[in-house]
C-alpha cells in the first residue's frame, strides 16, 4: 500500500499527540523505532526520503493510525470503560497491580488503549504478539523508549533501571493468557525488580482466569506467587447472572451506538442486532454509514 502525503500527515499528528507521554524526544523516538535525527526532521514536517514505507506502516500501527479511511469513533463511557479507567488510574497512582478477566468484546482493549494515549509513562502491550519472555521484555522496553537492542540481559537491566527511575509507570498486559510459561515467570521477576515502583495491569478473557487457576491448583512453579502479586483475585465487571448479564451487555451496546451511530439511525436497533458485542456494534454502524 502506498503511504500518501495525507497518511503521513495523520501519522505526524499522532506523533505530536503521543509526544506528551514521554519525558524526552529521544525516548519518544526510540519507542517509535526511529533515530533522533529522523524524529527531529519529522516534527519539522520534513517527510521526504526520511523513512521506508515499512517504517511508516510500523509507526502507524504503533500509534493506532488507520492507513485506510476509517470511521471516526468516539469513546463511549460504558460501565466497562468507567470500571477499567478507574482501576488503571488507581493502579498507576498507587503503583498497584491487578488482573481483569472478563468476557471478550466488552471494550477492555479499547479502554486500555484510550487510557494509555492520555497518560504519561503508561504503556500497552498486546501479549498475543509477543508470547515469549525475550519478545515480551524487548517490547516493554521499546514502548518505554528504552533501547531493545543488545543482549537480553542488557535490555532487561536497562528496562528495570528505567522503570525504577521514571514517575508512576504503568504497564498494561492485554491478552495475557497467550503468554508462554517462561514469560509468566519473567513477569514475576520484573514485578519483584520493580516492586512499589511500577503499576501492572493484566487483562484477558475467561481463558486467562482458567489458565492461572489451573496452574495454581496444579502447584506449577510461579503461578501462585504471581497471582499474589496481582492482588490474589480476578476483577470483572459483567454480572454472572444470565439475564442480568444480557441486560448489561445490551445497555453497553446502546451507549456505544448512541455515541457513534449516524443521525437518524436507531441506536436501540443496532444494540439488539449486536447481541451486546461491541465489535458487532462497530460493524453495524459501519454498514449504516455506508447505506
C-alpha positions as CSV (number, residue, x, y, z in Angstrom):
1,X,0.0,0.0,0.0
2,X,1.3,3.5,-0.9
3,X,1.9,5.8,2.1
4,X,0.4,9.0,0.7
5,X,1.1,12.5,2.0
6,X,-2.3,12.5,3.6
7,X,-1.5,9.4,5.6
8,X,1.9,10.8,6.6
9,X,0.1,14.0,7.9
10,X,-2.1,11.8,10.1
11,X,0.9,9.9,11.4
12,X,2.7,13.1,12.1
13,X,-0.4,14.4,14.0
14,X,-0.4,11.2,16.0
15,X,3.3,11.6,16.8
16,X,2.6,15.1,18.2
17,X,-0.3,13.9,20.3
18,X,1.8,10.9,21.6
19,X,4.8,13.0,22.5
20,X,3.4,14.3,25.8
21,X,3.6,10.8,27.2
22,X,7.4,10.6,27.1
23,X,10.0,12.5,29.1
24,X,12.2,13.4,26.1
25,X,12.3,13.4,22.3
26,X,15.0,10.7,22.4
27,X,12.7,8.3,24.4
28,X,9.8,9.0,22.1
29,X,11.9,8.4,19.0
30,X,13.2,5.1,20.5
31,X,9.6,4.0,21.2
32,X,8.7,4.6,17.5
33,X,11.8,2.7,16.3
34,X,13.4,5.7,14.6
35,X,16.6,7.7,15.1
36,X,16.6,11.1,16.9
37,X,17.7,12.8,13.7
38,X,14.8,11.4,11.7
39,X,12.4,12.2,14.6
40,X,13.6,15.8,14.6
41,X,13.0,16.1,10.8
42,X,9.5,14.6,11.0
43,X,8.5,17.0,13.7
44,X,9.6,19.8,11.5
45,X,7.4,18.5,8.7
46,X,10.2,17.0,6.6
47,X,9.0,13.6,5.4
48,X,10.6,13.0,2.0
49,X,13.3,10.3,2.0
50,X,13.2,10.0,5.8
51,X,11.7,6.6,6.2
52,X,10.8,3.5,4.2
53,X,7.2,2.5,3.7
54,X,7.7,-0.3,6.2
55,X,8.8,2.2,8.8
56,X,5.7,4.4,8.2
57,X,3.5,1.4,8.5
58,X,5.2,0.3,11.7
59,X,4.7,3.8,13.2
60,X,1.1,3.9,12.1
61,X,0.4,0.6,13.8
62,X,2.2,1.7,17.0
63,X,0.2,4.9,17.1
64,X,-3.2,3.4,16.1
65,X,-3.4,5.3,12.8
66,X,-5.6,3.7,10.2
67,X,-4.0,3.5,6.8
68,X,-7.3,3.3,5.1
69,X,-10.0,5.9,5.7
70,X,-12.0,4.7,8.7
71,X,-14.9,5.8,10.8
72,X,-14.4,8.5,13.4
73,X,-15.1,6.6,16.6
74,X,-16.0,8.3,19.9
75,X,-15.2,6.8,23.3
76,X,-18.5,6.0,25.0
77,X,-18.5,5.9,28.8
78,X,-19.8,2.4,29.2
79,X,-19.8,0.6,32.6
80,X,-16.7,-1.3,31.4
81,X,-15.0,1.9,30.3
82,X,-15.6,3.6,33.7
83,X,-14.6,0.5,35.7
84,X,-11.3,-0.2,33.8
85,X,-10.4,3.5,33.7
86,X,-10.9,3.8,37.4
87,X,-8.8,0.7,38.0
88,X,-6.0,1.9,35.8
89,X,-6.0,5.3,37.5
90,X,-5.8,3.7,40.9
91,X,-3.1,1.3,39.9
92,X,-0.9,4.0,38.3
93,X,-1.3,6.4,41.1
94,X,-0.5,3.9,43.8
95,X,1.9,1.6,41.9
96,X,-0.5,-1.3,42.4
97,X,-1.2,-4.4,40.3
98,X,-4.5,-6.1,39.3
99,X,-5.9,-8.7,36.9
100,X,-9.0,-8.1,34.8
101,X,-10.6,-11.3,33.5
102,X,-13.9,-10.9,31.7
103,X,-15.9,-11.6,28.5
104,X,-14.5,-10.7,25.1
105,X,-15.9,-7.8,23.1
106,X,-16.9,-5.6,26.1
107,X,-14.4,-2.9,25.5
108,X,-11.4,-3.9,27.6
109,X,-8.8,-3.3,24.9
110,X,-10.3,-0.1,23.7
111,X,-10.4,1.4,27.2
112,X,-6.8,0.4,27.9
113,X,-5.6,1.9,24.7
114,X,-7.5,5.1,25.3
115,X,-6.1,5.4,28.8
116,X,-2.5,4.9,27.7
117,X,-2.9,7.5,25.0
118,X,-3.6,10.2,27.5
119,X,-1.4,9.2,30.5
120,X,2.4,9.8,30.8
121,X,4.6,6.8,31.4
122,X,1.8,4.3,30.7
123,X,2.4,1.6,28.0
124,X,0.2,-1.0,26.4
125,X,1.4,-4.4,25.3
126,X,-0.6,-6.9,23.2
127,X,0.9,-10.2,24.6
128,X,-0.6,-12.2,21.7
129,X,2.1,-10.6,19.6
130,X,5.0,-11.2,22.0
131,X,4.4,-14.5,23.6
132,X,8.0,-15.4,24.7
133,X,9.9,-13.8,27.5
134,X,12.5,-12.3,25.3
135,X,10.0,-10.8,22.9
136,X,7.9,-9.5,25.8
137,X,10.7,-7.8,27.7
138,X,12.1,-6.2,24.5
139,X,8.5,-5.0,23.6
140,X,8.0,-3.4,27.0
141,X,11.4,-1.7,26.7
142,X,10.7,-0.4,23.3
143,X,7.3,1.0,24.4
144,X,9.1,3.0,27.2
145,X,11.7,4.2,24.7
146,X,14.5,2.1,26.2
147,X,16.8,0.5,23.7
148,X,15.6,-3.0,22.8
149,X,18.9,-3.8,21.0
150,X,21.8,-5.6,22.6
151,X,21.8,-8.7,24.7
152,X,18.7,-9.8,26.6
153,X,20.5,-9.3,29.9
154,X,21.4,-5.7,29.0
155,X,17.8,-4.9,27.8
156,X,16.4,-6.4,31.0
157,X,18.7,-4.4,33.2
158,X,18.2,-1.1,31.3
159,X,14.4,-1.6,31.5
160,X,14.4,-2.3,35.2
161,X,16.6,0.7,35.8
162,X,14.3,3.0,33.8
163,X,11.1,1.7,35.4
164,X,12.6,2.4,38.9
165,X,13.6,6.0,38.0
166,X,10.6,7.2,36.0
167,X,7.5,8.7,37.7
168,X,4.5,6.4,38.2
169,X,5.0,3.9,35.3
170,X,2.1,1.6,34.3
171,X,2.3,-1.5,32.1
172,X,-0.9,-2.9,30.7
173,X,-0.6,-6.5,29.6
174,X,-3.5,-7.4,27.3
175,X,-4.3,-10.9,26.0
176,X,-2.0,-12.1,28.8
177,X,-3.4,-15.7,28.5
178,X,-1.4,-16.1,25.3
179,X,2.0,-15.8,27.1
180,X,4.3,-18.8,27.3
181,X,5.1,-20.2,30.7
182,X,8.6,-18.7,30.7
183,X,7.1,-15.3,30.0
184,X,4.9,-15.6,33.1
185,X,7.9,-16.4,35.2
186,X,9.7,-13.4,33.7
187,X,6.8,-11.1,34.7
188,X,7.2,-12.3,38.3
189,X,10.9,-11.4,38.1
190,X,10.1,-8.0,36.6
191,X,7.5,-7.4,39.3
192,X,10.0,-8.3,42.0
193,X,12.6,-6.0,40.5
194,X,10.2,-3.0,40.3
195,X,8.2,-3.5,43.5
196,X,6.5,-0.3,44.7
197,X,7.9,1.5,41.7
198,X,5.6,0.3,38.9
199,X,1.9,-0.5,38.3
200,X,0.9,-3.6,36.4
201,X,-2.5,-4.4,34.9
202,X,-3.1,-7.8,33.3
203,X,-6.1,-8.3,31.1
204,X,-7.7,-11.3,29.3
205,X,-10.9,-13.2,28.8
206,X,-12.1,-16.2,30.8
207,X,-9.3,-18.3,29.4
208,X,-6.7,-16.3,31.4
209,X,-8.6,-17.0,34.6
210,X,-8.8,-20.7,33.8
211,X,-5.1,-20.9,32.9
212,X,-3.9,-19.2,36.1
213,X,-6.4,-21.1,38.2
214,X,-5.5,-24.5,36.7
215,X,-1.7,-23.9,37.2
216,X,-2.2,-22.6,40.8
217,X,-4.2,-25.8,41.6
218,X,-1.5,-27.9,39.9
219,X,1.1,-26.1,42.0
220,X,3.1,-25.1,38.9
221,X,6.0,-23.0,39.9
222,X,5.5,-19.3,39.8
223,X,1.7,-19.0,39.3
224,X,0.6,-18.7,42.9
225,X,3.3,-16.2,43.6
226,X,2.4,-14.2,40.5
227,X,-1.3,-14.2,41.4
228,X,-0.4,-13.0,44.9
229,X,1.5,-10.1,43.4
230,X,-1.6,-9.1,41.4
231,X,-3.9,-8.9,44.3
232,X,-4.9,-12.6,44.7
233,X,-8.2,-12.1,42.8
234,X,-9.6,-11.7,39.4
235,X,-11.6,-8.5,38.7
236,X,-14.6,-8.4,36.4
237,X,-17.4,-6.1,35.5
238,X,-20.1,-8.2,33.8
239,X,-22.7,-9.8,36.0
240,X,-22.7,-13.6,36.5
241,X,-26.4,-14.0,36.2
242,X,-27.6,-14.7,32.6
243,X,-30.5,-12.3,32.3
244,X,-28.6,-9.6,34.3
245,X,-25.6,-10.1,32.0
246,X,-27.7,-9.9,28.9
247,X,-29.2,-6.6,30.0
248,X,-25.8,-5.2,31.0
249,X,-24.3,-6.1,27.5
250,X,-27.3,-4.6,25.6
251,X,-27.1,-1.4,27.7
252,X,-23.4,-1.1,26.9
253,X,-24.0,-1.6,23.2
254,X,-26.7,1.0,23.3
255,X,-24.4,3.6,24.9
256,X,-21.8,3.0,22.2
257,X,-24.3,3.1,19.4
258,X,-25.8,6.4,20.7
259,X,-22.3,7.9,20.7
260,X,-21.4,6.8,17.2
261,X,-24.4,5.9,15.1
262,X,-25.3,8.2,12.2
263,X,-28.1,10.7,12.7
264,X,-31.5,9.1,12.2
265,X,-30.3,5.6,12.9
266,X,-32.0,3.8,15.8
267,X,-29.3,3.1,18.4
268,X,-31.6,0.5,20.1
269,X,-31.9,-1.4,16.9
270,X,-28.1,-1.5,16.5
271,X,-27.7,-2.7,20.1
272,X,-30.2,-5.5,19.6
273,X,-28.6,-6.6,16.3
274,X,-25.2,-6.7,18.0
275,X,-26.4,-9.0,20.8
276,X,-24.3,-6.9,23.2
277,X,-21.0,-7.5,21.4
278,X,-19.2,-4.2,20.8
279,X,-17.3,-5.4,17.8
280,X,-20.6,-6.2,16.2
281,X,-21.8,-2.7,17.1
282,X,-18.9,-1.3,15.1
283,X,-19.8,-3.5,12.1
284,X,-23.5,-2.4,12.2
285,X,-22.6,1.3,12.4
286,X,-20.1,0.9,9.6
287,X,-22.9,-0.7,7.5
288,X,-25.4,2.1,8.4
289,X,-22.9,4.8,7.4
290,X,-22.3,3.2,4.0
291,X,-26.0,2.8,3.2
